[in-house]
Amino acid sequence: MRMVSEYQIQRWADEAEAGYDVDALKRRGRGRPGRGAEPMQVVAVRLTAEELKALDAAAAKLDMSRSEAIRAAVAGFAA
């Protein structure tokens, strides 16, 4: 557990009392950044433990995330 000092609490209070730029806070967005202009769909796929292990190994070899590897496989299949 990390203790918060009185100094840090005072800095936070001073920052809050000075006010926040609401427009800047709204621009930050939430969630993962988009991959394009269109909203994305989430598709659930069931994999066995062996399939998942093979997928993760292949993704690691190519320095990709699991999602990137799945998207690459789907792109290759659909081409």
PDB file of N, CA, C and O in Angstrom:
ATOM      1  N   MET A   1       0.840  -1.172   0.000  1.00  0.00           N
ATOM      2  CA  MET A   1       0.000   0.000   0.000  1.00  0.00           C
ATOM      3  C   MET A   1       0.890   1.241   0.000  1.00  0.00           C
ATOM      4  O   MET A   1       1.866   1.319   0.746  1.00  0.00           O
ATOM      5  N   ARG A   2       0.543   2.201  -0.839  1.00  0.00           N
ATOM      6  CA  ARG A   2       1.331   3.423  -0.924  1.00  0.00           C
ATOM      7  C   ARG A   2       0.617   4.528  -0.154  1.00  0.00           C
ATOM      8  O   ARG A   2      -0.573   4.768  -0.362  1.00  0.00           O
ATOM      9  N   MET A   3       1.335   5.190   0.720  1.00  0.00           N
ATOM     10  CA  MET A   3       0.765   6.282   1.504  1.00  0.00           C
ATOM     11  C   MET A   3       0.788   7.562   0.674  1.00  0.00           C
ATOM     12  O   MET A   3       1.725   7.811  -0.085  1.00  0.00           O
ATOM     13  N   VAL A   4      -0.247   8.356   0.830  1.00  0.00           N
ATOM     14  CA  VAL A   4      -0.332   9.649   0.158  1.00  0.00           C
ATOM     15  C   VAL A   4       0.010  10.724   1.176  1.00  0.00           C
ATOM     16  O   VAL A   4      -0.516  10.745   2.289  1.00  0.00           O
ATOM     17  N   SER A   5       0.908  11.618   0.768  1.00  0.00           N
ATOM     18  CA  SER A   5       1.348  12.656   1.700  1.00  0.00           C
ATOM     19  C   SER A   5       0.342  13.805   1.743  1.00  0.00           C
ATOM     20  O   SER A   5      -0.475  13.972   0.837  1.00  0.00           O
ATOM     21  N   GLU A   6       0.423  14.587   2.812  1.00  0.00           N
ATOM     22  CA  GLU A   6      -0.422  15.781   2.935  1.00  0.00           C
ATOM     23  C   GLU A   6      -0.122  16.741   1.781  1.00  0.00           C
ATOM     24  O   GLU A   6      -1.020  17.409   1.268  1.00  0.00           O
ATOM     25  N   TYR A   7       1.140  16.801   1.384  1.00  0.00           N
ATOM     26  CA  TYR A   7       1.544  17.667   0.269  1.00  0.00           C
ATOM     27  C   TYR A   7       0.822  17.266  -1.014  1.00  0.00           C
ATOM     28  O   TYR A   7       0.321  18.131  -1.733  1.00  0.00           O
ATOM     29  N   GLN A   8       0.760  15.963  -1.314  1.00  0.00           N
ATOM     30  CA  GLN A   8       0.093  15.496  -2.526  1.00  0.00           C
ATOM     31  C   GLN A   8      -1.404  15.787  -2.458  1.00  0.00           C
ATOM     32  O   GLN A   8      -2.001  16.198  -3.453  1.00  0.00           O
ATOM     33  N   ILE A   9      -2.001  15.581  -1.316  1.00  0.00           N
ATOM     34  CA  ILE A   9      -3.424  15.877  -1.147  1.00  0.00           C
ATOM     35  C   ILE A   9      -3.687  17.352  -1.402  1.00  0.00           C
ATOM     36  O   ILE A   9      -4.663  17.707  -2.063  1.00  0.00           O
ATOM     37  N   GLN A  10      -2.820  18.212  -0.882  1.00  0.00           N
ATOM     38  CA  GLN A  10      -2.982  19.648  -1.091  1.00  0.00           C
ATOM     39  C   GLN A  10      -2.838  20.008  -2.566  1.00  0.00           C
ATOM     40  O   GLN A  10      -3.580  20.850  -3.072  1.00  0.00           O
ATOM     41  N   ARG A  11      -1.884  19.374  -3.263  1.00  0.00           N
ATOM     42  CA  ARG A  11      -1.712  19.631  -4.701  1.00  0.00           C
ATOM     43  C   ARG A  11      -2.969  19.239  -5.471  1.00  0.00           C
ATOM     44  O   ARG A  11      -3.410  19.983  -6.347  1.00  0.00           O
ATOM     45  N   TRP A  12      -3.556  18.078  -5.156  1.00  0.00           N
ATOM     46  CA  TRP A  12      -4.791  17.643  -5.808  1.00  0.00           C
ATOM     47  C   TRP A  12      -5.926  18.629  -5.522  1.00  0.00           C
ATOM     48  O   TRP A  12      -6.698  18.971  -6.418  1.00  0.00           O
ATOM     49  N   ALA A  13      -6.022  19.082  -4.276  1.00  0.00           N
ATOM     50  CA  ALA A  13      -7.069  20.037  -3.910  1.00  0.00           C
ATOM     51  C   ALA A  13      -6.882  21.351  -4.657  1.00  0.00           C
ATOM     52  O   ALA A  13      -7.849  21.923  -5.161  1.00  0.00           O
ATOM     53  N   ASP A  14      -5.644  21.834  -4.731  1.00  0.00           N
ATOM     54  CA  ASP A  14      -5.365  23.074  -5.467  1.00  0.00           C
ATOM     55  C   ASP A  14      -5.727  22.936  -6.937  1.00  0.00           C
ATOM     56  O   ASP A  14      -6.292  23.853  -7.532  1.00  0.00           O
ATOM     57  N   GLU A  15      -5.398  21.783  -7.522  1.00  0.00           N
ATOM     58  CA  GLU A  15      -5.717  21.536  -8.928  1.00  0.00           C
ATOM     59  C   GLU A  15      -7.235  21.541  -9.142  1.00  0.00           C
ATOM     60  O   GLU A  15      -7.726  22.119 -10.111  1.00  0.00           O
ATOM     61  N   ALA A  16      -7.965  20.902  -8.241  1.00  0.00           N
ATOM     62  CA  ALA A  16      -9.423  20.845  -8.364  1.00  0.00           C
ATOM     63  C   ALA A  16     -10.047  22.225  -8.191  1.00  0.00           C
ATOM     64  O   ALA A  16     -10.981  22.583  -8.908  1.00  0.00           O
ATOM     65  N   GLU A  17      -9.532  22.996  -7.242  1.00  0.00           N
ATOM     66  CA  GLU A  17     -10.076  24.330  -7.002  1.00  0.00           C
ATOM     67  C   GLU A  17      -9.794  25.269  -8.163  1.00  0.00           C
ATOM     68  O   GLU A  17     -10.590  26.169  -8.429  1.00  0.00           O
ATOM     69  N   ALA A  18      -8.682  25.081  -8.859  1.00  0.00           N
ATOM     70  CA  ALA A  18      -8.349  25.913 -10.019  1.00  0.00           C
ATOM     71  C   ALA A  18      -9.294  25.613 -11.173  1.00  0.00           C
ATOM     72  O   ALA A  18      -9.489  26.450 -12.053  1.00  0.00           O
ATOM     73  N   GLY A  19      -9.879  24.419 -11.171  1.00  0.00           N
ATOM     74  CA  GLY A  19     -10.825  24.031 -12.220  1.00  0.00           C
ATOM     75  C   GLY A  19     -10.156  23.205 -13.291  1.00  0.00           C
ATOM     76  O   GLY A  19      -8.945  23.279 -13.496  1.00  0.00           O
ATOM     77  N   TYR A  20     -10.962  22.422 -13.964  1.00  0.00           N
ATOM     78  CA  TYR A  20     -10.485  21.549 -15.024  1.00  0.00           C
ATOM     79  C   TYR A  20     -11.043  22.012 -16.356  1.00  0.00           C
ATOM     80  O   TYR A  20     -12.126  22.593 -16.412  1.00  0.00           O
ATOM     81  N   ASP A  21     -10.314  21.758 -17.419  1.00  0.00           N
ATOM     82  CA  ASP A  21     -10.789  22.039 -18.771  1.00  0.00           C
ATOM     83  C   ASP A  21     -11.698  20.877 -19.168  1.00  0.00           C
ATOM     84  O   ASP A  21     -11.225  19.805 -19.544  1.00  0.00           O
ATOM     85  N   VAL A  22     -13.004  21.106 -19.077  1.00  0.00           N
ATOM     86  CA  VAL A  22     -13.975  20.044 -19.332  1.00  0.00           C
ATOM     87  C   VAL A  22     -13.858  19.519 -20.756  1.00  0.00           C
ATOM     88  O   VAL A  22     -13.960  18.312 -20.974  1.00  0.00           O
ATOM     89  N   ASP A  23     -13.646  20.398 -21.727  1.00  0.00           N
ATOM     90  CA  ASP A  23     -13.510  19.964 -23.122  1.00  0.00           C
ATOM     91  C   ASP A  23     -12.316  19.033 -23.290  1.00  0.00           C
ATOM     92  O   ASP A  23     -12.400  18.045 -24.021  1.00  0.00           O
ATOM     93  N   ALA A  24     -11.214  19.335 -22.627  1.00  0.00           N
ATOM     94  CA  ALA A  24     -10.029  18.476 -22.718  1.00  0.00           C
ATOM     95  C   ALA A  24     -10.302  17.116 -22.090  1.00  0.00           C
ATOM     96  O   ALA A  24      -9.854  16.094 -22.611  1.00  0.00           O
ATOM     97  N   LEU A  25     -11.025  17.092 -20.987  1.00  0.00           N
ATOM     98  CA  LEU A  25     -11.349  15.832 -20.329  1.00  0.00           C
ATOM     99  C   LEU A  25     -12.253  14.979 -21.211  1.00  0.00           C
ATOM    100  O   LEU A  25     -12.096  13.759 -21.256  1.00  0.00           O
ATOM    101  N   LYS A  26     -13.190  15.596 -21.907  1.00  0.00           N
ATOM    102  CA  LYS A  26     -14.099  14.856 -22.772  1.00  0.00           C
ATOM    103  C   LYS A  26     -13.375  14.285 -23.981  1.00  0.00           C
ATOM    104  O   LYS A  26     -13.758  13.224 -24.474  1.00  0.00           O
ATOM    105  N   ARG A  27     -12.340  14.959 -24.473  1.00  0.00           N
ATOM    106  CA  ARG A  27     -11.614  14.505 -25.658  1.00  0.00           C
ATOM    107  C   ARG A  27     -10.814  13.232 -25.404  1.00  0.00           C
ATOM    108  O   ARG A  27     -10.491  12.513 -26.350  1.00  0.00           O
ATOM    109  N   ARG A  28     -10.497  12.948 -24.180  1.00  0.00           N
ATOM    110  CA  ARG A  28      -9.656  11.795 -23.875  1.00  0.00           C
ATOM    111  C   ARG A  28     -10.259  10.488 -24.350  1.00  0.00           C
ATOM    112  O   ARG A  28      -9.529   9.563 -24.708  1.00  0.00           O
ATOM    113  N   GLY A  29     -11.564  10.400 -24.358  1.00  0.00           N
ATOM    114  CA  GLY A  29     -12.197   9.165 -24.808  1.00  0.00           C
ATOM    115  C   GLY A  29     -12.089   8.059 -23.783  1.00  0.00           C
ATOM    116  O   GLY A  29     -11.398   8.179 -22.771  1.00  0.00           O
ATOM    117  N   ARG A  30     -12.784   6.988 -24.071  1.00  0.00           N
ATOM    118  CA  ARG A  30     -12.773   5.847 -23.164  1.00  0.00           C
ATOM    119  C   ARG A  30     -12.583   4.587 -23.984  1.00  0.00           C
ATOM    120  O   ARG A  30     -12.912   4.543 -25.170  1.00  0.00           O
ATOM    121  N   GLY A  31     -12.066   3.599 -23.361  1.00  0.00           N
ATOM    122  CA  GLY A  31     -11.917   2.308 -24.018  1.00  0.00           C
ATOM    123  C   GLY A  31     -10.729   2.271 -24.967  1.00  0.00           C
ATOM    124  O   GLY A  31      -9.890   3.171 -24.995  1.00  0.00           O
ATOM    125  N   ARG A  32     -10.692   1.215 -25.727  1.00  0.00           N
ATOM    126  CA  ARG A  32      -9.601   1.019 -26.672  1.00  0.00           C
ATOM    127  C   ARG A  32      -9.748   1.958 -27.859  1.00  0.00           C
ATOM    128  O   ARG A  32     -10.861   2.287 -28.269  1.00  0.00           O
ATOM    129  N   PRO A  33      -8.612   2.388 -28.409  1.00  0.00           N
ATOM    130  CA  PRO A  33      -8.708   3.246 -29.588  1.00  0.00           C
ATOM    131  C   PRO A  33      -9.274   2.465 -30.766  1.00  0.00           C
ATOM    132  O   PRO A  33      -9.051   1.261 -30.893  1.00  0.00           O
ATOM    133  N   GLY A  34     -10.004   3.160 -31.616  1.00  0.00           N
ATOM    134  CA  GLY A  34     -10.603   2.519 -32.775  1.00  0.00           C
ATOM    135  C   GLY A  34      -9.563   2.147 -33.823  1.00  0.00           C
ATOM    136  O   GLY A  34      -8.449   2.670 -33.824  1.00  0.00           O
ATOM    137  N   ARG A  35      -9.940   1.241 -34.711  1.00  0.00           N
ATOM    138  CA  ARG A  35      -9.046   0.827 -35.787  1.00  0.00           C
ATOM    139  C   ARG A  35      -9.461   1.443 -37.110  1.00  0.00           C
ATOM    140  O   ARG A  35      -8.815   1.201 -38.129  1.00  0.00           O
ATOM    141  N   GLY A  36     -10.504   2.216 -37.116  1.00  0.00           N
ATOM    142  CA  GLY A  36     -10.982   2.818 -38.349  1.00  0.00           C
ATOM    143  C   GLY A  36     -12.157   3.722 -38.058  1.00  0.00           C
ATOM    144  O   GLY A  36     -12.495   3.976 -36.902  1.00  0.00           O
ATOM    145  N   ALA A  37     -12.775   4.206 -39.121  1.00  0.00           N
ATOM    146  CA  ALA A  37     -13.883   5.135 -38.969  1.00  0.00           C
ATOM    147  C   ALA A  37     -15.163   4.437 -38.512  1.00  0.00           C
ATOM    148  O   ALA A  37     -16.008   5.056 -37.867  1.00  0.00           O
ATOM    149  N   GLU A  38     -15.308   3.178 -38.836  1.00  0.00           N
ATOM    150  CA  GLU A  38     -16.531   2.434 -38.515  1.00  0.00           C
ATOM    151  C   GLU A  38     -16.409   1.745 -37.150  1.00  0.00           C
ATOM    152  O   GLU A  38     -15.315   1.353 -36.743  1.00  0.00           O
ATOM    153  N   PRO A  39     -17.534   1.602 -36.452  1.00  0.00           N
ATOM    154  CA  PRO A  39     -17.491   0.843 -35.193  1.00  0.00           C
ATOM    155  C   PRO A  39     -17.121  -0.617 -35.469  1.00  0.00           C
ATOM    156  O   PRO A  39     -17.457  -1.166 -36.519  1.00  0.00           O
ATOM    157  N   MET A  40     -16.438  -1.224 -34.530  1.00  0.00           N
ATOM    158  CA  MET A  40     -16.012  -2.609 -34.702  1.00  0.00           C
ATOM    159  C   MET A  40     -16.967  -3.541 -33.979  1.00  0.00           C
ATOM    160  O   MET A  40     -17.644  -3.145 -33.031  1.00  0.00           O
ATOM    161  N   GLN A  41     -17.014  -4.775 -34.435  1.00  0.00           N
ATOM    162  CA  GLN A  41     -17.834  -5.809 -33.819  1.00  0.00           C
ATOM    163  C   GLN A  41     -16.928  -6.730 -33.004  1.00  0.00           C
ATOM    164  O   GLN A  41     -15.796  -7.008 -33.399  1.00  0.00           O
ATOM    165  N   VAL A  42     -17.421  -7.184 -31.896  1.00  0.00           N
ATOM    166  CA  VAL A  42     -16.724  -8.177 -31.100  1.00  0.00           C
ATOM    167  C   VAL A  42     -17.331  -9.526 -31.457  1.00  0.00           C
ATOM    168  O   VAL A  42     -18.551  -9.690 -31.431  1.00  0.00           O
ATOM    169  N   VAL A  43     -16.478 -10.495 -31.793  1.00  0.00           N
ATOM    170  CA  VAL A  43     -16.932 -11.827 -32.163  1.00  0.00           C
ATOM    171  C   VAL A  43     -16.297 -12.824 -31.186  1.00  0.00           C
ATOM    172  O   VAL A  43     -15.073 -12.902 -31.078  1.00  0.00           O
ATOM    173  N   ALA A  44     -17.119 -13.567 -30.494  1.00  0.00           N
ATOM    174  CA  ALA A  44     -16.621 -14.569 -29.558  1.00  0.00           C
ATOM    175  C   ALA A  44     -16.348 -15.867 -30.310  1.00  0.00           C
ATOM    176  O   ALA A  44     -17.170 -16.313 -31.111  1.00  0.00           O
ATOM    177  N   VAL A  45     -15.199 -16.465 -30.052  1.00  0.00           N
ATOM    178  CA  VAL A  45     -14.813 -17.726 -30.681  1.00  0.00           C
ATOM    179  C   VAL A  45     -14.336 -18.659 -29.568  1.00  0.00           C
ATOM    180  O   VAL A  45     -13.549 -18.258 -28.710  1.00  0.00           O
ATOM    181  N   ARG A  46     -14.806 -19.879 -29.587  1.00  0.00           N
ATOM    182  CA  ARG A  46     -14.364 -20.857 -28.591  1.00  0.00           C
ATOM    183  C   ARG A  46     -13.195 -21.653 -29.163  1.00  0.00           C
ATOM    184  O   ARG A  46     -13.281 -22.208 -30.258  1.00  0.00           O
ATOM    185  N   LEU A  47     -12.109 -21.699 -28.407  1.00  0.00           N
ATOM    186  CA  LEU A  47     -10.917 -22.455 -28.802  1.00  0.00           C
ATOM    187  C   LEU A  47     -10.556 -23.422 -27.694  1.00  0.00           C
ATOM    188  O   LEU A  47     -10.768 -23.144 -26.514  1.00  0.00           O
ATOM    189  N   THR A  48     -10.007 -24.566 -28.087  1.00  0.00           N
ATOM    190  CA  THR A  48      -9.503 -25.505 -27.086  1.00  0.00           C
ATOM    191  C   THR A  48      -8.226 -24.933 -26.487  1.00  0.00           C
ATOM    192  O   THR A  48      -7.655 -23.978 -27.013  1.00  0.00           O
ATOM    193  N   ALA A  49      -7.794 -25.512 -25.408  1.00  0.00           N
ATOM    194  CA  ALA A  49      -6.551 -25.069 -24.773  1.00  0.00           C
ATOM    195  C   ALA A  49      -5.374 -25.226 -25.736  1.00  0.00           C
ATOM    196  O   ALA A  49      -4.475 -24.386 -25.767  1.00  0.00           O
ATOM    197  N   GLU A  50      -5.384 -26.291 -26.508  1.00  0.00           N
ATOM    198  CA  GLU A  50      -4.295 -26.534 -27.465  1.00  0.00           C
ATOM    199  C   GLU A  50      -4.316 -25.496 -28.585  1.00  0.00           C
ATOM    200  O   GLU A  50      -3.266 -25.000 -28.995  1.00  0.00           O
ATOM    201  N   GLU A  51      -5.505 -25.170 -29.078  1.00  0.00           N
ATOM    202  CA  GLU A  51      -5.618 -24.159 -30.136  1.00  0.00           C
ATOM    203  C   GLU A  51      -5.157 -22.791 -29.639  1.00  0.00           C
ATOM    204  O   GLU A  51      -4.470 -22.059 -30.351  1.00  0.00           O
ATOM    205  N   LEU A  52      -5.537 -22.463 -28.428  1.00  0.00           N
ATOM    206  CA  LEU A  52      -5.145 -21.184 -27.853  1.00  0.00           C
ATOM    207  C   LEU A  52      -3.636 -21.119 -27.637  1.00  0.00           C
ATOM    208  O   LEU A  52      -3.013 -20.085 -27.878  1.00  0.00           O
ATOM    209  N   LYS A  53      -3.059 -22.211 -27.188  1.00  0.00           N
ATOM    210  CA  LYS A  53      -1.610 -22.268 -26.987  1.00  0.00           C
ATOM    211  C   LYS A  53      -0.885 -22.096 -28.320  1.00  0.00           C
ATOM    212  O   LYS A  53       0.099 -21.361 -28.396  1.00  0.00           O
ATOM    213  N   ALA A  54      -1.362 -22.766 -29.371  1.00  0.00           N
ATOM    214  CA  ALA A  54      -0.757 -22.643 -30.701  1.00  0.00           C
ATOM    215  C   ALA A  54      -0.912 -21.224 -31.241  1.00  0.00           C
ATOM    216  O   ALA A  54       0.019 -20.679 -31.835  1.00  0.00           O
ATOM    217  N   LEU A  55      -2.079 -20.628 -31.036  1.00  0.00           N
ATOM    218  CA  LEU A  55      -2.316 -19.254 -31.474  1.00  0.00           C
ATOM    219  C   LEU A  55      -1.362 -18.285 -30.779  1.00  0.00           C
ATOM    220  O   LEU A  55      -0.747 -17.441 -31.430  1.00  0.00           O
ATOM    221  N   ASP A  56      -1.241 -18.405 -29.475  1.00  0.00           N
ATOM    222  CA  ASP A  56      -0.356 -17.517 -28.717  1.00  0.00           C
ATOM    223  C   ASP A  56       1.100 -17.698 -29.125  1.00  0.00           C
ATOM    224  O   ASP A  56       1.849 -16.723 -29.189  1.00  0.00           O
ATOM    225  N   ALA A  57       1.508 -18.935 -29.401  1.00  0.00           N
ATOM    226  CA  ALA A  57       2.892 -19.193 -29.823  1.00  0.00           C
ATOM    227  C   ALA A  57       3.158 -18.568 -31.188  1.00  0.00           C
ATOM    228  O   ALA A  57       4.203 -17.954 -31.399  1.00  0.00           O
ATOM    229  N   ALA A  58       2.213 -18.723 -32.114  1.00  0.00           N
ATOM    230  CA  ALA A  58       2.368 -18.144 -33.449  1.00  0.00           C
ATOM    231  C   ALA A  58       2.386 -16.620 -33.370  1.00  0.00           C
ATOM    232  O   ALA A  58       3.183 -15.977 -34.052  1.00  0.00           O
ATOM    233  N   ALA A  59       1.531 -16.048 -32.559  1.00  0.00           N
ATOM    234  CA  ALA A  59       1.485 -14.596 -32.407  1.00  0.00           C
ATOM    235  C   ALA A  59       2.793 -14.084 -31.811  1.00  0.00           C
ATOM    236  O   ALA A  59       3.315 -13.059 -32.249  1.00  0.00           O
ATOM    237  N   ALA A  60       3.320 -14.784 -30.826  1.00  0.00           N
ATOM    238  CA  ALA A  60       4.575 -14.360 -30.192  1.00  0.00           C
ATOM    239  C   ALA A  60       5.736 -14.400 -31.183  1.00  0.00           C
ATOM    240  O   ALA A  60       6.589 -13.512 -31.180  1.00  0.00           O
ATOM    241  N   LYS A  61       5.770 -15.428 -32.029  1.00  0.00           N
ATOM    242  CA  LYS A  61       6.833 -15.530 -33.044  1.00  0.00           C
ATOM    243  C   LYS A  61       6.841 -14.319 -33.962  1.00  0.00           C
ATOM    244  O   LYS A  61       7.898 -13.849 -34.383  1.00  0.00           O
ATOM    245  N   LEU A  62       5.642 -13.818 -34.267  1.00  0.00           N
ATOM    246  CA  LEU A  62       5.513 -12.693 -35.195  1.00  0.00           C
ATOM    247  C   LEU A  62       5.408 -11.354 -34.470  1.00  0.00           C
ATOM    248  O   LEU A  62       5.131 -10.327 -35.089  1.00  0.00           O
ATOM    249  N   ASP A  63       5.628 -11.371 -33.158  1.00  0.00           N
ATOM    250  CA  ASP A  63       5.538 -10.168 -32.328  1.00  0.00           C
ATOM    251  C   ASP A  63       4.190  -9.473 -32.523  1.00  0.00           C
ATOM    252  O   ASP A  63       4.126  -8.260 -32.726  1.00  0.00           O
ATOM    253  N   MET A  64       3.124 -10.257 -32.457  1.00  0.00           N
ATOM    254  CA  MET A  64       1.760  -9.757 -32.616  1.00  0.00           C
ATOM    255  C   MET A  64       0.961 -10.054 -31.359  1.00  0.00           C
ATOM    256  O   MET A  64       1.298 -10.943 -30.576  1.00  0.00           O
ATOM    257  N   SER A  65      -0.090  -9.296 -31.191  1.00  0.00           N
ATOM    258  CA  SER A  65      -1.033  -9.636 -30.119  1.00  0.00           C
ATOM    259  C   SER A  65      -1.910 -10.786 -30.607  1.00  0.00           C
ATOM    260  O   SER A  65      -1.929 -11.100 -31.797  1.00  0.00           O
ATOM    261  N   ARG A  66      -2.612 -11.392 -29.709  1.00  0.00           N
ATOM    262  CA  ARG A  66      -3.532 -12.460 -30.069  1.00  0.00           C
ATOM    263  C   ARG A  66      -4.567 -11.949 -31.069  1.00  0.00           C
ATOM    264  O   ARG A  66      -4.858 -12.623 -32.057  1.00  0.00           O
ATOM    265  N   SER A  67      -5.120 -10.770 -30.822  1.00  0.00           N
ATOM    266  CA  SER A  67      -6.132 -10.199 -31.722  1.00  0.00           C
ATOM    267  C   SER A  67      -5.557  -9.920 -33.106  1.00  0.00           C
ATOM    268  O   SER A  67      -6.203 -10.191 -34.118  1.00  0.00           O
ATOM    269  N   GLU A  68      -4.340  -9.379 -33.148  1.00  0.00           N
ATOM    270  CA  GLU A  68      -3.713  -9.108 -34.450  1.00  0.00           C
ATOM    271  C   GLU A  68      -3.526 -10.398 -35.242  1.00  0.00           C
ATOM    272  O   GLU A  68      -3.749 -10.423 -36.453  1.00  0.00           O
ATOM    273  N   ALA A  69      -3.119 -11.461 -34.567  1.00  0.00           N
ATOM    274  CA  ALA A  69      -2.908 -12.742 -35.240  1.00  0.00           C
ATOM    275  C   ALA A  69      -4.233 -13.293 -35.779  1.00  0.00           C
ATOM    276  O   ALA A  69      -4.279 -13.816 -36.893  1.00  0.00           O
ATOM    277  N   ILE A  70      -5.294 -13.179 -35.004  1.00  0.00           N
ATOM    278  CA  ILE A  70      -6.596 -13.661 -35.463  1.00  0.00           C
ATOM    279  C   ILE A  70      -7.055 -12.849 -36.664  1.00  0.00           C
ATOM    280  O   ILE A  70      -7.543 -13.415 -37.642  1.00  0.00           O
ATOM    281  N   ARG A  71      -6.903 -11.518 -36.603  1.00  0.00           N
ATOM    282  CA  ARG A  71      -7.307 -10.684 -37.740  1.00  0.00           C
ATOM    283  C   ARG A  71      -6.502 -11.024 -38.990  1.00  0.00           C
ATOM    284  O   ARG A  71      -7.055 -11.051 -40.089  1.00  0.00           O
ATOM    285  N   ALA A  72      -5.193 -11.286 -38.838  1.00  0.00           N
ATOM    286  CA  ALA A  72      -4.360 -11.661 -39.980  1.00  0.00           C
ATOM    287  C   ALA A  72      -4.818 -12.984 -40.559  1.00  0.00           C
ATOM    288  O   ALA A  72      -4.866 -13.143 -41.779  1.00  0.00           O
ATOM    289  N   ALA A  73      -5.157 -13.940 -39.698  1.00  0.00           N
ATOM    290  CA  ALA A  73      -5.627 -15.249 -40.181  1.00  0.00           C
ATOM    291  C   ALA A  73      -6.951 -15.102 -40.918  1.00  0.00           C
ATOM    292  O   ALA A  73      -7.149 -15.729 -41.958  1.00  0.00           O
ATOM    293  N   VAL A  74      -7.848 -14.295 -40.403  1.00  0.00           N
ATOM    294  CA  VAL A  74      -9.148 -14.088 -41.070  1.00  0.00           C
ATOM    295  C   VAL A  74      -8.932 -13.383 -42.405  1.00  0.00           C
ATOM    296  O   VAL A  74      -9.568 -13.746 -43.395  1.00  0.00           O
ATOM    297  N   ALA A  75      -8.059 -12.394 -42.456  1.00  0.00           N
ATOM    298  CA  ALA A  75      -7.780 -11.682 -43.709  1.00  0.00           C
ATOM    299  C   ALA A  75      -7.219 -12.646 -44.748  1.00  0.00           C
ATOM    300  O   ALA A  75      -7.592 -12.576 -45.919  1.00  0.00           O
ATOM    301  N   GLY A  76      -6.325 -13.547 -44.333  1.00  0.00           N
ATOM    302  CA  GLY A  76      -5.773 -14.528 -45.259  1.00  0.00           C
ATOM    303  C   GLY A  76      -6.824 -15.511 -45.736  1.00  0.00           C
ATOM    304  O   GLY A  76      -6.826 -15.896 -46.905  1.00  0.00           O
ATOM    305  N   PHE A  77      -7.703 -15.916 -44.860  1.00  0.00           N
ATOM    306  CA  PHE A  77      -8.764 -16.865 -45.220  1.00  0.00           C
ATOM    307  C   PHE A  77      -9.756 -16.213 -46.181  1.00  0.00           C
ATOM    308  O   PHE A  77     -10.224 -16.852 -47.123  1.00  0.00           O
ATOM    309  N   ALA A  78     -10.073 -14.946 -45.943  1.00  0.00           N
ATOM    310  CA  ALA A  78     -11.084 -14.268 -46.748  1.00  0.00           C
ATOM    311  C   ALA A  78     -10.545 -13.742 -48.079  1.00  0.00           C
ATOM    312  O   ALA A  78     -11.322 -13.331 -48.941  1.00  0.00           O
ATOM    313  N   ALA A  79      -9.237 -13.751 -48.250  1.00  0.00           N
ATOM    314  CA  ALA A  79      -8.647 -13.210 -49.491  1.00  0.00           C
ATOM    315  C   ALA A  79      -8.868 -14.094 -50.677  1.00  0.00           C
ATOM    316  O   ALA A  79      -8.430 -13.768 -51.780  1.00  0.00           O
TER     317      ALA A  79
END
